[in-house]
Amino acid sequence: FVAGAVVSGCAMVMAIAIPRRKVYNLEDFITIRHLDYMSRVMLAMGVIVAYGYLMEIFVAWYSGDPFEIYLITNRFNGVYRYLYIALIAFNVVIPQFLWSVRVRTSPLLLFVISLFINAGMWLERFIIVVTSLHRDYMPSAWHVYVPTFWDISTFLGTFGLFFVLLFLFIRFLPVISIFEMRELVHEQEEDEAL
């Protein structure tokens, strides 16, 4: 769960930083090296997330508990199997492209990969909640979740709130810290003096 949060957080930072880097001409401050290092962190945590998914399947099988086995088989064969397959593709398969240096140093590819990872992490939360509740211990409570108008509105409202707060942050706080700029200027002056 923590590794997934780190991957999701890094992907969100990349999804915000890459367009902002281009729009505000911050290529000198957010360099390809920074993007490469963030990609390496996402790759490392992505491998840990993949290991966690494999262990979840293995533990369900090894325990022999029919409820655990049913939960896993329901994820692969149930109503929400396409979402679970998309989750595996977005969180396990797509981050494997980060092994390539060409991908890690391409801002466009990193932006696309970060969007897929964020979608995969959202799907993970959806799968955890919905598939765990749609087939619980009482068959009389079994049903397929269909989002209502209010569910969709709340989901879209979270996007709206996020973008409002993001744009307020961009508008009122400096893009680069003054302290960092002074330090950078000081280092350049020392280099020029030598």
C-alpha positions as CSV (number, residue, x, y, z in Angstrom):
1,F,0.0,0.0,0.0
2,V,2.8,2.4,0.8
3,A,4.7,1.6,-2.3
4,G,1.5,2.2,-4.3
5,A,1.2,5.6,-2.6
6,V,4.8,6.5,-3.5
7,V,4.3,5.4,-7.2
8,S,1.0,7.4,-7.3
9,G,2.6,10.4,-5.7
10,C,5.5,10.4,-8.0
11,A,3.2,10.0,-11.0
12,M,1.1,12.9,-9.9
13,V,4.1,15.1,-9.4
14,M,5.3,14.1,-12.9
15,A,1.8,14.8,-14.4
16,I,1.9,18.3,-12.9
17,A,5.6,19.1,-13.4
18,I,6.0,18.1,-17.0
19,P,3.3,20.4,-18.4
20,R,4.2,23.2,-16.0
21,R,7.9,22.8,-17.1
22,K,6.9,23.3,-20.7
23,V,4.3,26.1,-20.2
24,Y,6.5,28.2,-17.9
25,N,9.8,27.5,-19.6
26,L,11.3,25.8,-16.6
27,E,13.5,23.4,-18.5
28,D,16.6,24.8,-16.8
29,F,15.2,24.2,-13.4
30,I,13.3,20.9,-13.9
31,T,15.8,19.1,-16.0
32,I,15.8,15.7,-17.8
33,R,18.0,14.4,-15.0
34,H,15.3,15.2,-12.4
35,L,12.7,13.4,-14.6
36,D,15.0,10.5,-15.0
37,Y,15.5,10.2,-11.2
38,M,11.8,10.4,-10.5
39,S,11.2,7.7,-13.2
40,R,13.7,5.5,-11.4
41,V,11.8,5.9,-8.1
42,M,8.6,5.1,-9.9
43,L,10.1,2.0,-11.5
44,A,11.5,0.7,-8.2
45,M,8.2,1.3,-6.4
46,G,6.3,-0.2,-9.3
47,V,8.3,-3.4,-9.0
48,I,7.4,-3.5,-5.3
49,V,3.7,-3.0,-6.2
50,A,3.9,-5.8,-8.7
51,Y,5.4,-8.0,-6.0
52,G,2.6,-7.1,-3.7
53,Y,0.0,-8.1,-6.3
54,L,1.7,-11.4,-6.8
55,M,2.0,-12.1,-3.1
56,E,-1.7,-11.3,-2.7
57,I,-2.5,-14.0,-5.2
58,F,0.0,-16.4,-3.7
59,V,-1.2,-16.0,-0.2
60,A,-4.8,-16.5,-1.2
61,W,-3.9,-19.7,-3.0
62,Y,-1.5,-21.0,-0.3
63,S,-3.9,-20.3,2.6
64,G,-6.5,-22.6,1.0
65,D,-9.3,-20.4,2.5
66,P,-12.2,-20.6,0.1
67,F,-13.2,-17.0,0.7
68,E,-9.7,-15.7,-0.1
69,I,-9.5,-17.9,-3.2
70,Y,-13.0,-16.8,-4.3
71,L,-12.0,-13.1,-3.9
72,I,-9.0,-13.5,-6.2
73,T,-10.8,-15.7,-8.8
74,N,-13.7,-13.2,-8.7
75,R,-11.3,-10.4,-9.6
76,F,-10.0,-12.3,-12.6
77,N,-13.4,-13.8,-13.7
78,G,-16.1,-11.7,-12.2
79,V,-18.1,-8.7,-13.4
80,Y,-15.2,-6.3,-12.7
81,R,-12.5,-8.4,-14.4
82,Y,-11.8,-5.8,-17.1
83,L,-11.1,-3.2,-14.5
84,Y,-8.8,-5.6,-12.7
85,I,-7.0,-6.4,-15.9
86,A,-6.6,-2.7,-16.6
87,L,-5.3,-2.2,-13.1
88,I,-2.6,-4.8,-13.6
89,A,-1.8,-3.4,-17.0
90,F,-1.5,0.2,-15.7
91,N,0.3,-0.6,-12.5
92,V,2.5,-3.5,-13.5
93,V,3.0,-3.6,-17.2
94,I,3.2,0.0,-18.2
95,P,5.8,1.0,-15.6
96,Q,8.1,-1.6,-17.0
97,F,8.7,0.7,-20.0
98,L,10.7,2.9,-17.5
99,W,13.6,0.4,-17.8
100,S,14.4,2.1,-21.1
101,V,16.6,5.2,-20.8
102,R,14.9,6.6,-23.9
103,V,11.5,6.5,-22.2
104,R,12.9,7.9,-18.9
105,T,14.3,10.9,-20.7
106,S,11.3,11.7,-22.9
107,P,8.9,14.1,-21.1
108,L,6.0,13.2,-23.4
109,L,6.3,9.5,-22.7
110,L,6.8,10.1,-19.0
111,F,3.6,12.3,-18.9
112,V,1.6,9.6,-20.6
113,I,3.0,6.9,-18.3
114,S,2.3,9.0,-15.2
115,L,-1.4,9.4,-16.3
116,F,-1.7,5.7,-16.8
117,I,-0.2,5.0,-13.4
118,N,-2.6,7.5,-11.7
119,A,-5.5,5.9,-13.4
120,G,-4.3,2.5,-12.3
121,M,-3.9,3.6,-8.7
122,W,-7.5,5.0,-8.8
123,L,-8.6,1.6,-10.2
124,E,-6.8,-0.1,-7.3
125,R,-8.9,1.8,-4.7
126,F,-12.0,1.2,-6.7
127,I,-11.3,-2.6,-6.9
128,I,-10.5,-2.8,-3.2
129,V,-13.7,-1.2,-2.2
130,V,-16.2,-2.4,-4.8
131,T,-15.1,-6.0,-5.4
132,S,-14.9,-6.5,-1.7
133,L,-18.4,-5.3,-1.1
134,H,-20.3,-6.6,-4.1
135,R,-19.8,-10.3,-3.1
136,D,-19.8,-10.4,0.7
137,Y,-20.8,-13.2,3.0
138,M,-24.6,-12.7,2.5
139,P,-25.7,-13.7,-1.0
140,S,-28.8,-11.6,-0.5
141,A,-26.6,-8.5,-0.5
142,W,-24.9,-9.4,-3.8
143,H,-25.3,-6.9,-6.6
144,V,-23.3,-5.0,-9.2
145,Y,-22.4,-1.5,-8.3
146,V,-23.7,1.1,-10.8
147,P,-22.6,4.7,-10.0
148,T,-25.4,7.2,-9.5
149,F,-25.5,10.8,-10.6
150,W,-24.3,11.8,-7.2
151,D,-21.4,9.4,-7.3
152,I,-20.2,10.7,-10.6
153,S,-20.8,14.3,-9.5
154,T,-18.7,13.8,-6.4
155,F,-15.9,12.2,-8.4
156,L,-15.9,15.0,-10.9
157,G,-16.1,17.5,-8.1
158,T,-12.8,16.1,-6.6
159,F,-11.1,16.9,-10.0
160,G,-12.6,20.4,-9.9
161,L,-11.4,21.0,-6.3
162,F,-8.0,19.7,-7.1
163,F,-7.5,21.9,-10.1
164,V,-8.8,25.0,-8.3
165,L,-6.3,24.4,-5.5
166,L,-3.5,23.7,-8.0
167,F,-4.2,26.9,-9.9
168,L,-4.3,28.9,-6.7
169,F,-1.0,27.4,-5.7
170,I,0.5,28.3,-9.0
171,R,-0.9,31.8,-8.9
172,F,0.1,32.8,-5.4
173,L,3.3,30.9,-4.6
174,P,6.7,31.2,-6.4
175,V,7.5,28.7,-9.0
176,I,11.1,28.4,-7.8
177,S,12.2,29.1,-4.2
178,I,14.2,32.4,-3.9
179,F,16.6,30.6,-1.6
180,E,17.4,28.1,-4.3
181,M,17.8,30.8,-6.9
182,R,20.3,32.7,-4.7
183,E,22.2,29.5,-4.1
184,L,22.3,28.8,-7.8
185,V,23.5,32.4,-8.6
186,H,26.2,32.1,-5.8
187,E,27.5,28.8,-7.3
188,Q,27.6,30.3,-10.8
189,E,29.5,33.3,-9.5
190,E,32.0,31.0,-7.8
191,D,32.4,28.9,-11.0
192,E,33.0,32.1,-13.1
193,A,35.6,33.4,-10.6
194,L,37.7,30.2,-11.0
